[in-house]
Amino acid sequence: MMRRCWWLAAAAVLWCGAVAVPGAQEPGAPTNPLWREAKIRNYLPHMTWPEVADLLTRSDIVLIPVASIEQHGLHAPMGNDFFLGVETAKLIAQRTDVLVAPLLMVGQSPYHTGFPGSVTLSGETIQRVYFEAVRSFIQQGFRRFIFYNSHTGNTAITSFVVDRINQETGAVAVELGEGVSAMRQAAAGGRGGPGGGATGGAPGVVQDRLFDRHGGVGETARGLYLFPTLVDTSKAEVATLSVPPRLEHLFALTKAGDPVATLIFLKEALKDAATGKGTSAAELSSTGSWSERNPADATAEQGRRQTESFVEAAVAFIDRWKTLQPMGPGR
């Protein structure tokens, strides 16, 4: 009976002409109704190996977003930082040849796990994954690596990976934020330029005394520009924020623009509940957004300006690096 069913099924497939030919696009052929992606130039997940080999004749630079999967309030997706990093990197790669290689969605976010869906990995695991992946690229001929950290909680890990590459391999690595800062400083004649944070602005200048960081107006604006179908500001609410009594004076000084108080405050704020500091995201915010502003005030135009400013500086840095150290023998 089983043989008969198998034979009938095979005959039906042949009779209906349902055997697909790889690469063939028949008019009206059934396809995944959820698929919406268009092929993006220089984006590793979309490329064939000959396309990567061709890129390697023009550029030995890999741009690696370092992201996270974590809550971003009531209105923004868990993958906010992943999409922010990857989509920005794609825009950079359309203007200067680099290979965009997202390797991990997950980052270090233990202080967000009080909200369902947030995922975290240990720093040891994360840095090992990135370092081992880089060694694969080095074997293939890539020699320069730019890490674009789109989640603040990954800062120390990213710095460690960059240093390991520089200390333990023949390749060279930099963190993109540092490259952008250096390029802006050079453009300003060595006087320093505006910071590359979510809200921008010159260091030490108070633009708005309302606190606005994770999941706030600045970050939401970039989401509205980069991945608008995933951000729903109609669900946004002004969060109720609280800090442990011992940190209230530092929080007030942080809002006033005191850079030293800000540095010290952020060393304790947004930390795993297991530390006992009382500063996990769920302990600091009623919604998960770490902002006194309403994220619904964000606009795609704000996000466009922030993104284009960063992309322009990033491209200028990469092109400058290519000029200072061209590809070829001796690299």
N, C-alpha and C positions, 0 to 999 in steps of 0.2 A: 504493500500500500504506500509506504514511504517513497519507494523508487518511482511509483507512478505519479505521485504528487510532485516530486522533483522534476520529472520529465515534462509534465504538463506546465509547470511554472517556467521552465527554460524555454519551452516552445512558445509560450505566451509572450515572453520577452522578445524573442527573435521575430515573431509574427508582427508585433506592434512596433518594431523598430526602435526599441527603448535603450539599445546599447549606445552609451554616450561615447563620442570620440573626443579625447582630450584636446582642449583648445577650440573646439567647434562651438559656434554660437548660432544655433538654429533659431530662426524667427519664431517667436512664441514659445520657445523652450521653457519648461518650468524652472524657476530659480527661487532661491530663498527669499521670501517676501520681506524679511527683516533687513536684508543687506542694503546698505546705503553708501558704503565707502567708495570714494573715487581714488584711483592710484595717485600717490603723492611722490614726487621726485625726491630722491635721496633719503627716503624713509625706509629703513631696513626691513620691517615686516612686509612691505609691499614689493620688495625687489627680488629679482632672480639673482643667482650667483654671477652670471655674466655681467649683469648691471652693476653689481658691487665691484667686480674686477675692473670694469671700465671706469668707475668713479675713482678707484685706487690709482689709476694712471694720472689723475688730476689733483687728488687730495689725499693726504695720509692722516686726516683729522677725523676723529669720531666724537660726536656730541652726545653725551649720555645724560638724559634727565634722571634726577634722583627724586623720587616722589613718595606718596603715601596713600593709603586708603583709610580715611577717617571722617568722622562727622564734621559737617560745616553748617550747623544750625538747621533751621526748619525749611530752608529755601534752596540750599545748594547741595550738589551731589556728594556722595562719599568719595568719589574719584576726583574731586575738585583739584587737588594738587597734582594728581597724575595728568589730567587733561591740561591744566595750566602749563606744566612743564613740557609735555609732548607737543601741544599745539604751538607754543611759542618757538620751540626748537624747529618745528616744521617750517615756520615762517622764516626763521634765520637761514635754513638750508635752501630756501628758494632764491636767496640773494647772494650766497657764497657757498661753494661746494664743501660740504661736510657730510658725513654719514650720521644720520640721526638713529640712535640705537637705544630704545627703551628696553631695559633689562628686567626691572622689577616694578610692580605696582605698589607693593607694600614697603613701608618705611618704619621708622621708630616713632610710635605714637602711643605709648602705654597710658598716658594721661587722658586719652580720649575714649578708652574702652568702657567707661561708664555709660556710654551711649551705644545702643545696639548697632552692629555692623562695622564698627571701627576695628581694624586689625593691626597688630604690631609684631615686629620681629626684633630680636636682640641685635645690638650693634655689631657683635661678633659675626653673626650670620650675614648681615647685610654687607659688611665690608668684605667678607670672604667671597660672596657671590660676585660683587663688582670686580674685585681684584682678579679672580680666576677668569672671568669673562674677558677682561682686558688682555690677559695673557693669550687668549685665543686670537684676538685681533692682532696682537703683536706678531704672532706666528705667521699671519697672513700678509704682513707688510705695513700695517698701520703703525704710526710712530708718535702721534700726538693725540691727547685725550683731553676733552673739555667736559667737566662735570657741571651740569646745571641743576642746582638744588632748589626745588620748588616747595620745600617744606622745611621750616625753620628747625624742627626737631632733628633733622638729618645733618645739621651743620658740622658737628664734631666728627661724625662718621665720614662725611665727604672729605673733610680736611685730612683725615687719617688715610683714606684710600689714595688721595692725591699724593700724599707724602710717601706712601709705600711704593707707588709706581715710580716716583722720582728716585727713591733710594734703592730699590731692588730690581729695577729693569732698565733696559736701554731706551725706554720711551720717556716722554715728557708729558706731564699732566698739570692742568690748572683748573681752578674753580671759576666758572663764568662770571659770577658776581664780582670777583676780584679783577677780572679782565675788563669788565664794563667800568668799574670804578677807576682803573688805571687809564682807560681810554678817555673818560670824561675829564679826568684830571689833566691829561695831556692836551685835550681840546680847550681847557680853561687856562692854558699856559702855565700849568703846574700849580695853580692856586687851589685845586680841588673843585669838585662839582657836586651837584645834588646827589643825594643818596638814591639807591635803587629800590627802596622799600615799597610796600603796597600803596602808601599814600604820597610818596615822593617828598620833596621839600628839602631845603638846605638844613644841615645838621645844626641843632641848637635853636632853630626858629620855630616858635609856637604858631601853628596855623589854625589849630582847632583844639580847644581844651577838652572836648569830648574824646574819650578813649576809643580807639578804633583799630582793632587788630584782626584776630582770627575770625573769619566768617563775617566780617564787617563790610562797610561800604566800599573800601578800597579793593578788597579781594573779590567782592561780589561784582564790582564793575568790570574787572578783567574777565570774570566768568561770563558776563552778559555779552562781551565782545567775542571771546574765544570759543565758547560752547553754549550759545544762547538757548538751545532747546532743553538744556538740563538744569537751568536756573529758573525758579518760579518765585519771583519777589512778592507775589500776592500772598504767599504763605509766611513771609518774613514778619518778625515781631521784634520790638525793642526788648532786649534781654534784661533781666534783673541780675546785676552783678554783685558779687560779694567777695571780700578778701578777708583772711584771718586778721584779727585785731592787730597783731604784731607787725603787719605789713601795710596797714592803712596809711601811715605817714609816707611810706615809700610810694604807694600808689598815687597819692595826691601830688607828690613831687614829680612823678613820672608824667602825669597828665599836664603838669605845668611846664614840661620840657626840660627837666633837669637830667642831663645825660648820665651823670654818675649814679643818681638814684635809679634811673631806668636800668642801667647795667646790673645793679645789685638786685633790684626787684625781679628782673627776668631770670635771675639765677635760681630763684625760689618758685616763681609762678609757673603754672602749667607743668606740673610734675606728677608722676605716678602716685595714685592714692596710697600705694603700699609704702611710700616714703614717710607717711605721717605728716607731711607738710600742710595738708589741707588745701592743696592748690591744684587738684585735678580739674579737668574741664567741667565735669559735672558739679564739683564743689564751688567753682567760680561763676558759673553761668547757668541760668534757668533754661536756656534754649540751646546752648552749645556755642553760640556766637559770642566772641569775647570783644564786645563793643557796646558803647553807650548810645550809639547811633542806630537808626533804623536802616537795615540793609536795603530796604525798598527805595531808599533815596539814591541808590547807585544807578548809573546810566551806562549804556553801551558806549557812548561817546567818551566818557571818562576812561573806560577800559581801553578804548582804541588809543587814546593819547598815551596812557601809561605803557601799553604794549609796544606801540610804534617807537616810543622813545627808547625803550630797552632794546628792541630788535636793532634799531639803527646803531646804537652804541656797541652791541654785540657783534654785528657784522663788521663794523669799523675795526674792532679789536682783532677779530679773526683775520681780516685782510692784512692788517698791520703785521700780525705774526707770520703770515705767509710771506710777506715782503722781507721780514727780518731773517727768516729761516726758510728759504725755498726748498722744495722737494729736490731730491737728486743725490748723487754720490756724496758720501761724507755726512749725510744726515744720520 
